[in-house]
Amino acid sequence: MIHLERVAKEIKTVGLYDLVLQDVCRVAGKTRISEKEILHILDENPQLLEDYMQINVEYNLSNIHLKDIATDTLKAECREKAQQVNTHLATLRELEKYTLDFEQSATLVIIFSIEFFVLFSVQYFIVLLNLKAWQWWIYGVFASSVAFAYWYGKKKSRLYAKNAKIYDALYLETLEEIDWLEVQGCIQKSDLIIRECEEHV
């Protein structure tokens, strides 16, 4: 559901993807590169496409470059399937954030940030406020916070893994449904493609 021509254009022209562009240019051995060459390099180096997709997820931009199907003018036998596709697309956009590796997610960054804050607070209470008599209680609170952070991180990691599996299965199912609608003459997939991201315009 990703439109590769749009990907190539955005890598070349949108500053958000400058690091991906640098990697593409490095692979090509050039400093200037055409969109056609970018497409060829993305085909041979799928990791670069993954990098593009990861940037989008991190910035809450969708890698699903299809708009919802307009159901008003569809035949009755197409309408129900098209509405189902629209529901699936909405669910996929909602679950897309879970396609990120948990280790690279904002959730993990927040957990580590809180733990560093707690650690510095512990040091502040013990050293600057001269609370050595209470240091074992304070260290106990810190140890408890570490245990809680570990548990919470594991819980979130399982949630990411579970939702990523749901996303993958639903993605394939939705593609099959769109193909069915196109074969039945209900839609033209090319009419659904979002060729430009409004956030970049």
MIPAGU-137805 format. One record per residue (C-alpha): residue number from 1; residue in three letters; chain; z, x, y. Coordinates in nm, 4 decimals, always signed. Last residue first. Layout:
<nodes>
[node NUM, 'ALA', 'A', [Z, X, Y]];
...
</nodes>
This chain:
<nodes>
[node 201, 'VAL', 'A', [+0.1040, +0.3264, +2.0516]];
[node 200, 'HIS', 'A', [+0.3288, +0.5066, +1.8012]];
[node 199, 'GLU', 'A', [+0.5786, +0.2208, +1.7547]];
[node 198, 'GLU', 'A', [+0.2895, -0.0241, +1.7144]];
[node 197, 'CYS', 'A', [+0.1697, +0.1617, +1.4048]];
[node 196, 'GLU', 'A', [-0.2065, +0.1436, +1.3678]];
[node 195, 'ARG', 'A', [-0.4403, +0.0421, +1.0866]];
[node 194, 'ILE', 'A', [-0.2281, -0.2382, +0.9437]];
[node 193, 'ILE', 'A', [-0.4361, -0.3347, +0.6397]];
[node 192, 'LEU', 'A', [-0.4421, -0.7037, +0.5497]];
[node 191, 'ASP', 'A', [-0.8114, -0.7622, +0.6172]];
[node 190, 'SER', 'A', [-0.9042, -0.4738, +0.3827]];
[node 189, 'LYS', 'A', [-0.7268, -0.6585, +0.1004]];
[node 188, 'GLN', 'A', [-0.9783, -0.9402, +0.1295]];
[node 187, 'ILE', 'A', [-0.8108, -1.2653, +0.0334]];
[node 186, 'CYS', 'A', [-0.8384, -1.5719, -0.1904]];
[node 185, 'GLY', 'A', [-1.1540, -1.4615, -0.3738]];
[node 184, 'GLN', 'A', [-0.9867, -1.4791, -0.7148]];
[node 183, 'VAL', 'A', [-1.0341, -1.1020, -0.7530]];
[node 182, 'GLU', 'A', [-0.8608, -1.0469, -0.4160]];
[node 181, 'LEU', 'A', [-0.5660, -1.2674, -0.5088]];
[node 180, 'TRP', 'A', [-0.5320, -1.0877, -0.8424]];
[node 179, 'ASP', 'A', [-0.5402, -0.7449, -0.6686]];
[node 178, 'ILE', 'A', [-0.2664, -0.8625, -0.4307]];
[node 177, 'GLU', 'A', [-0.0577, -0.9814, -0.7265]];
[node 176, 'GLU', 'A', [-0.1057, -0.6504, -0.9097]];
[node 175, 'LEU', 'A', [-0.0005, -0.4564, -0.6000]];
[node 174, 'THR', 'A', [+0.3065, -0.6798, -0.5672]];
[node 173, 'GLU', 'A', [+0.4103, -0.6114, -0.9272]];
[node 172, 'LEU', 'A', [+0.3714, -0.2351, -0.8758]];
[node 171, 'TYR', 'A', [+0.5873, -0.2410, -0.5614]];
[node 170, 'LEU', 'A', [+0.8422, -0.4722, -0.7255]];
[node 169, 'ALA', 'A', [+0.8987, -0.2227, -1.0088]];
[node 168, 'ASP', 'A', [+0.9283, +0.0753, -0.7717]];
[node 167, 'TYR', 'A', [+1.1579, -0.1104, -0.5295]];
[node 166, 'ILE', 'A', [+1.3907, -0.2307, -0.8075]];
[node 165, 'LYS', 'A', [+1.4136, +0.1277, -0.9353]];
[node 164, 'ALA', 'A', [+1.4873, +0.2563, -0.5830]];
[node 163, 'ASN', 'A', [+1.7509, -0.0178, -0.5466]];
[node 162, 'LYS', 'A', [+1.9422, +0.1057, -0.8520]];
[node 161, 'ALA', 'A', [+1.9191, +0.4744, -0.7569]];
[node 160, 'TYR', 'A', [+2.0277, +0.4090, -0.3965]];
[node 159, 'LEU', 'A', [+2.3181, +0.1889, -0.5129]];
[node 158, 'ARG', 'A', [+2.4256, +0.4572, -0.7637]];
[node 157, 'SER', 'A', [+2.4292, +0.7150, -0.4812]];
[node 156, 'LYS', 'A', [+2.6275, +0.4732, -0.2627]];
[node 155, 'LYS', 'A', [+2.8984, +0.4436, -0.5279]];
[node 154, 'LYS', 'A', [+2.9015, +0.8206, -0.5846]];
[node 153, 'GLY', 'A', [+2.9374, +0.8817, -0.2103]];
[node 152, 'TYR', 'A', [+3.2192, +0.6253, -0.1867]];
[node 151, 'TRP', 'A', [+3.4072, +0.7910, -0.4727]];
[node 150, 'TYR', 'A', [+3.3642, +1.1379, -0.3212]];
[node 149, 'ALA', 'A', [+3.4636, +1.0125, +0.0240]];
[node 148, 'PHE', 'A', [+3.7744, +0.8452, -0.1241]];
[node 147, 'ALA', 'A', [+3.8736, +1.1654, -0.3036]];
[node 146, 'VAL', 'A', [+3.8198, +1.3672, +0.0149]];
[node 145, 'SER', 'A', [+4.0231, +1.1130, +0.2144]];
[node 144, 'SER', 'A', [+4.3036, +1.1341, -0.0386]];
[node 143, 'ALA', 'A', [+4.3025, +1.5141, -0.0146]];
[node 142, 'PHE', 'A', [+4.3264, +1.4870, +0.3663]];
[node 141, 'VAL', 'A', [+4.6149, +1.2405, +0.3428]];
[node 140, 'GLY', 'A', [+4.7872, +1.4735, +0.0976]];
[node 139, 'TYR', 'A', [+4.7285, +1.7657, +0.3341]];
[node 138, 'ILE', 'A', [+4.9127, +1.5663, +0.6008]];
[node 137, 'TRP', 'A', [+5.1976, +1.4886, +0.3628]];
[node 136, 'TRP', 'A', [+5.2112, +1.8542, +0.2614]];
[node 135, 'GLN', 'A', [+5.2071, +1.9619, +0.6281]];
[node 134, 'TRP', 'A', [+5.4945, +1.7418, +0.7379]];
[node 133, 'ALA', 'A', [+5.7486, +2.0185, +0.7967]];
[node 132, 'LYS', 'A', [+5.4687, +2.2283, +0.9431]];
[node 131, 'LEU', 'A', [+5.4200, +1.9739, +1.2209]];
[node 130, 'ASN', 'A', [+5.3774, +2.2215, +1.5067]];
[node 129, 'LEU', 'A', [+5.1539, +1.9900, +1.7128]];
[node 128, 'LEU', 'A', [+4.8883, +2.2578, +1.7484]];
[node 127, 'VAL', 'A', [+4.9019, +2.3936, +1.3945]];
[node 126, 'ILE', 'A', [+4.9713, +2.1034, +1.1586]];
[node 125, 'PHE', 'A', [+4.8333, +1.8093, +1.3545]];
[node 124, 'TYR', 'A', [+4.5265, +1.9986, +1.4766]];
[node 123, 'GLN', 'A', [+4.4483, +2.1415, +1.1321]];
[node 122, 'VAL', 'A', [+4.4597, +1.7931, +0.9833]];
[node 121, 'SER', 'A', [+4.2427, +1.6587, +1.2647]];
[node 120, 'PHE', 'A', [+3.9898, +1.9341, +1.1974]];
[node 119, 'LEU', 'A', [+3.9750, +1.8318, +0.8320]];
[node 118, 'VAL', 'A', [+3.9501, +1.4603, +0.9165]];
[node 117, 'PHE', 'A', [+3.6569, +1.5252, +1.1511]];
[node 116, 'PHE', 'A', [+3.4872, +1.7408, +0.8879]];
[node 115, 'GLU', 'A', [+3.5339, +1.4576, +0.6351]];
[node 114, 'ILE', 'A', [+3.3910, +1.2015, +0.8766]];
[node 113, 'SER', 'A', [+3.0833, +1.4170, +0.9344]];
[node 112, 'PHE', 'A', [+3.0348, +1.4696, +0.5601]];
[node 111, 'ILE', 'A', [+3.0384, +1.0934, +0.4956]];
[node 110, 'ILE', 'A', [+2.8048, +1.0286, +0.7909]];
[node 109, 'VAL', 'A', [+2.5546, +1.2890, +0.6661]];
[node 108, 'LEU', 'A', [+2.5663, +1.1306, +0.3193]];
[node 107, 'THR', 'A', [+2.4847, +0.7887, +0.4633]];
[node 106, 'ALA', 'A', [+2.2040, +0.9330, +0.6786]];
[node 105, 'SER', 'A', [+2.0115, +1.0151, +0.3626]];
[node 104, 'GLN', 'A', [+1.8919, +1.3520, +0.2390]];
[node 103, 'GLU', 'A', [+2.1156, +1.3722, -0.0698]];
[node 102, 'PHE', 'A', [+2.0441, +1.0026, -0.1318]];
[node 101, 'ASP', 'A', [+1.6766, +1.0855, -0.1756]];
[node 100, 'LEU', 'A', [+1.4887, +0.8307, +0.0329]];
[node 99, 'THR', 'A', [+1.3334, +0.5379, -0.1540]];
[node 98, 'TYR', 'A', [+1.6464, +0.3399, -0.0679]];
[node 97, 'LYS', 'A', [+1.5282, +0.2883, +0.2900]];
[node 96, 'GLU', 'A', [+1.2299, +0.0966, +0.1518]];
[node 95, 'LEU', 'A', [+1.4487, -0.1820, +0.0146]];
[node 94, 'GLU', 'A', [+1.4094, -0.4086, +0.3194]];
[node 93, 'ARG', 'A', [+1.0369, -0.3373, +0.3537]];
[node 92, 'LEU', 'A', [+0.9985, -0.4068, -0.0191]];
[node 91, 'THR', 'A', [+1.1851, -0.7370, +0.0137]];
[node 90, 'ALA', 'A', [+0.9577, -0.8489, +0.2997]];
[node 89, 'LEU', 'A', [+0.6495, -0.7454, +0.0990]];
[node 88, 'HIS', 'A', [+0.7798, -0.9376, -0.2033]];
[node 87, 'THR', 'A', [+0.8270, -1.2550, +0.0001]];
[node 86, 'ASN', 'A', [+0.4747, -1.2195, +0.1421]];
[node 85, 'VAL', 'A', [+0.3370, -1.1648, -0.2101]];
[node 84, 'GLN', 'A', [+0.5173, -1.4807, -0.3283]];
[node 83, 'GLN', 'A', [+0.3669, -1.6741, -0.0390]];
[node 82, 'ALA', 'A', [+0.0240, -1.5438, -0.1435]];
[node 81, 'LYS', 'A', [+0.0834, -1.6537, -0.5041]];
[node 80, 'GLU', 'A', [+0.1786, -2.0039, -0.3893]];
[node 79, 'ARG', 'A', [-0.1157, -2.0292, -0.1506]];
[node 78, 'CYS', 'A', [-0.3890, -1.9184, -0.3885]];
[node 77, 'GLU', 'A', [-0.4053, -2.2306, -0.6070]];
[node 76, 'ALA', 'A', [-0.3733, -2.4529, -0.2972]];
[node 75, 'LYS', 'A', [-0.6681, -2.2881, -0.1218]];
[node 74, 'LEU', 'A', [-0.5752, -2.0648, +0.1686]];
[node 73, 'THR', 'A', [-0.6086, -2.1582, +0.5365]];
[node 72, 'ASP', 'A', [-0.2392, -2.1748, +0.6212]];
[node 71, 'THR', 'A', [-0.1318, -1.8822, +0.3998]];
[node 70, 'ALA', 'A', [-0.1790, -1.5922, +0.6398]];
[node 69, 'ILE', 'A', [-0.0974, -1.2932, +0.4176]];
[node 68, 'ASP', 'A', [+0.1731, -1.0642, +0.5481]];
[node 67, 'LYS', 'A', [+0.0648, -0.7329, +0.6945]];
[node 66, 'LEU', 'A', [-0.0093, -0.4255, +0.4849]];
[node 65, 'HIS', 'A', [+0.0668, -0.0631, +0.5730]];
[node 64, 'ILE', 'A', [+0.3800, -0.0412, +0.3630]];
[node 63, 'ASN', 'A', [+0.5089, +0.3031, +0.4575]];
[node 62, 'SER', 'A', [+0.7378, +0.1357, +0.7082]];
[node 61, 'LEU', 'A', [+0.9023, +0.3061, +1.0028]];
[node 60, 'ASN', 'A', [+1.2822, +0.3217, +1.0077]];
[node 59, 'TYR', 'A', [+1.2832, +0.6811, +1.1419]];
[node 58, 'GLU', 'A', [+1.4150, +0.8325, +0.8187]];
[node 57, 'VAL', 'A', [+1.1790, +0.6099, +0.6172]];
[node 56, 'ASN', 'A', [+0.8803, +0.7278, +0.8208]];
[node 55, 'ILE', 'A', [+0.9784, +1.0941, +0.7884]];
[node 54, 'GLN', 'A', [+1.0063, +1.0484, +0.4113]];
[node 53, 'MET', 'A', [+0.6573, +0.8984, +0.3934]];
[node 52, 'TYR', 'A', [+0.5057, +1.1967, +0.5759]];
[node 51, 'ASP', 'A', [+0.6947, +1.4394, +0.3490]];
[node 50, 'GLU', 'A', [+0.5756, +1.2465, +0.0408]];
[node 49, 'LEU', 'A', [+0.2179, +1.2799, +0.1686]];
[node 48, 'LEU', 'A', [+0.2742, +1.6548, +0.1958]];
[node 47, 'GLN', 'A', [+0.4164, +1.6583, -0.1575]];
[node 46, 'PRO', 'A', [+0.0923, +1.4986, -0.2815]];
[node 45, 'ASN', 'A', [-0.0957, +1.8263, -0.2209]];
[node 44, 'GLU', 'A', [-0.4557, +1.7922, -0.3485]];
[node 43, 'ASP', 'A', [-0.5062, +1.4397, -0.2123]];
[node 42, 'LEU', 'A', [-0.3146, +1.5237, +0.1049]];
[node 41, 'ILE', 'A', [-0.5433, +1.8248, +0.1523]];
[node 40, 'HIS', 'A', [-0.8577, +1.6116, +0.1212]];
[node 39, 'LEU', 'A', [-0.7213, +1.3487, +0.3603]];
[node 38, 'ILE', 'A', [-0.6292, +1.6209, +0.6118]];
[node 37, 'GLU', 'A', [-0.9833, +1.7607, +0.5860]];
[node 36, 'LYS', 'A', [-1.1257, +1.4180, +0.6724]];
[node 35, 'GLU', 'A', [-0.8816, +1.3885, +0.9635]];
[node 34, 'SER', 'A', [-1.0145, +1.7150, +1.1030]];
[node 33, 'ILE', 'A', [-0.8225, +2.0420, +1.1287]];
[node 32, 'ARG', 'A', [-0.7398, +2.2957, +1.3945]];
[node 31, 'THR', 'A', [-0.5133, +2.5961, +1.3232]];
[node 30, 'LYS', 'A', [-0.6776, +2.6811, +0.9942]];
[node 29, 'GLY', 'A', [-0.5747, +2.8195, +0.6536]];
[node 28, 'ALA', 'A', [-0.6055, +2.4730, +0.5012]];
[node 27, 'VAL', 'A', [-0.2613, +2.4974, +0.3371]];
[node 26, 'ARG', 'A', [-0.1131, +2.6283, +0.6634]];
[node 25, 'CYS', 'A', [-0.2889, +2.3539, +0.8597]];
[node 24, 'VAL', 'A', [-0.1395, +2.0883, +0.6292]];
[node 23, 'ASP', 'A', [+0.2064, +2.2467, +0.6619]];
[node 22, 'GLN', 'A', [+0.1754, +2.2520, +1.0421]];
[node 21, 'LEU', 'A', [+0.0586, +1.8897, +1.0398]];
[node 20, 'VAL', 'A', [+0.3617, +1.7922, +0.8282]];
[node 19, 'LEU', 'A', [+0.5871, +1.9632, +1.0825]];
[node 18, 'ASP', 'A', [+0.4043, +1.7902, +1.3680]];
[node 17, 'TYR', 'A', [+0.4542, +1.4434, +1.2138]];
[node 16, 'LEU', 'A', [+0.6558, +1.2883, +1.4971]];
[node 15, 'GLY', 'A', [+0.4046, +1.4326, +1.7430]];
[node 14, 'VAL', 'A', [+0.1413, +1.1743, +1.6519]];
[node 13, 'THR', 'A', [-0.2263, +1.2826, +1.6607]];
[node 12, 'LYS', 'A', [-0.3177, +1.4709, +1.3430]];
[node 11, 'ILE', 'A', [-0.0504, +1.3355, +1.1093]];
[node 10, 'GLU', 'A', [-0.1086, +0.9891, +1.2551]];
[node 9, 'LYS', 'A', [-0.4844, +1.0015, +1.1931]];
[node 8, 'ALA', 'A', [-0.4403, +1.1283, +0.8373]];
[node 7, 'VAL', 'A', [-0.1826, +0.8591, +0.7573]];
[node 6, 'ARG', 'A', [-0.4023, +0.5871, +0.9075]];
[node 5, 'GLU', 'A', [-0.6899, +0.6983, +0.6856]];
[node 4, 'LEU', 'A', [-0.4475, +0.7029, +0.3912]];
[node 3, 'HIS', 'A', [-0.3439, +0.3389, +0.4227]];
[node 2, 'ILE', 'A', [-0.0227, +0.3053, +0.2208]];
[node 1, 'MET', 'A', [+0.0000, +0.0000, +0.0000]];
</nodes>
